[in-house]
Amino acid sequence: MPRTVAVLRNTPGFATREDAVLERLAARFTPVPYGVGDTVLAEGEYGEDAFIVAEGRVAVYRSVDRDKVERVAHLGPGHVVGA
């Protein structure tokens, strides 16, 4: 759990919270590992979860037309994806 607290400490919206608050929040988080090329969320997909990038990078793409996508962002540690 200390690693999760460190991730929250580096995430906007959580960074200024007290350690005790972060520890309680961290207890509710479940680490979900993703590999290179894995899809976390698909465009237009309904999701109930938010993901905080703990390490590595996440590329965000959007559909331009039926057969073409473009990268619109690269997110790194501390960024939130989803919900």
Secondary structure as GFF3:
##gff-version 3
##sequence-region A 1 83
A	DSSP	alpha_helix	2	9	.	.	.	ID=ss1
A	DSSP	alpha_helix	19	26	.	.	.	ID=ss2
A	DSSP	beta_strand	50	52	.	.	.	ID=ss3
A	DSSP	beta_strand	58	65	.	.	.	ID=ss4
A	DSSP	beta_strand	68	75	.	.	.	ID=ss5
A	DSSP	beta_strand	80	82	.	.	.	ID=ss6
###
